[in-house]
Amino acid sequence: KVDLAGVDVAALKDTDFAKKRVARTKKSDGEFFKTETQKTALPAERKDLQKKVDTALLAAIKKTENLEFYLGATFGLSKNDL
């Protein structure tokens, strides 16, 4: 388990993790085959908040012995593992 005592998550809300819904419109044949996607940039405040949480969380992970290697390991199941 990771000790999250040093991680300040007071500024995070459930709505921060919700996906923004985009209204869909009916496309014509020509628009259907266009593969251009629009990338939306994250607001600067969201990036700053993510950096603060990440630095505190990584510091907590590094304090626990071998946890960094455990979280980075690949996971897989084979026959009869269930």
C-alpha positions in Angstrom: 0.0 0.0 0.0 1.1 3.5 -0.7 0.9 6.1 2.0 -1.0 9.1 0.5 -0.7 11.3 3.6 1.6 13.8 1.7 -0.6 13.9 -1.4 -2.9 17.0 -1.5 -6.0 15.9 -3.4 -8.3 18.6 -2.0 -8.4 20.4 -5.4 -9.5 17.3 -7.3 -13.2 16.6 -7.9 -15.0 13.7 -9.5 -15.9 16.0 -12.4 -12.2 16.3 -13.3 -12.2 12.6 -14.3 -15.4 12.7 -16.3 -15.1 12.6 -20.1 -16.4 15.6 -21.9 -19.4 14.7 -24.1 -19.4 16.0 -27.6 -22.6 16.3 -29.5 -22.5 14.2 -32.7 -23.9 15.4 -35.9 -24.9 13.3 -38.9 -22.1 13.3 -41.4 -22.2 13.1 -45.2 -20.3 10.6 -47.2 -17.3 12.9 -47.8 -17.1 13.9 -44.1 -17.3 10.3 -43.0 -14.0 9.4 -44.6 -12.1 12.4 -43.3 -9.8 11.2 -40.5 -8.8 14.5 -39.1 -9.2 14.6 -35.3 -9.0 17.6 -33.2 -6.8 17.5 -30.2 -8.0 19.5 -27.2 -5.3 21.1 -25.0 -5.5 20.7 -21.3 -5.8 23.9 -19.3 -2.6 25.1 -17.6 -4.2 24.8 -14.1 -5.0 21.1 -14.8 -1.4 20.5 -15.8 -0.1 22.2 -12.7 -2.4 20.2 -10.5 -1.3 16.9 -12.2 2.4 17.8 -11.6 1.8 18.5 -7.9 -0.1 15.2 -7.4 2.5 13.2 -9.5 5.5 14.5 -7.6 4.0 13.8 -4.2 2.8 10.3 -5.3 6.1 9.4 -6.9 7.9 10.4 -3.7 5.6 8.2 -1.7 6.2 5.3 -4.1 9.9 5.6 -3.9 9.8 5.4 -0.1 8.4 1.9 -0.3 11.0 -0.7 -1.1 10.6 -2.4 -4.5 7.2 -0.8 -5.1 8.5 1.2 -8.1 9.6 -2.1 -9.8 6.4 -3.9 -8.8 4.2 -1.2 -10.4 6.4 -1.2 -13.6 6.3 -5.0 -14.0 4.0 -6.5 -16.7 1.1 -8.5 -15.5 -0.1 -11.7 -17.1 -2.0 -14.8 -16.4 -1.4 -18.3 -17.9 -3.5 -21.4 -17.8 -4.7 -22.6 -14.3 -3.8 -19.3 -12.7 -7.3 -18.5 -11.7 
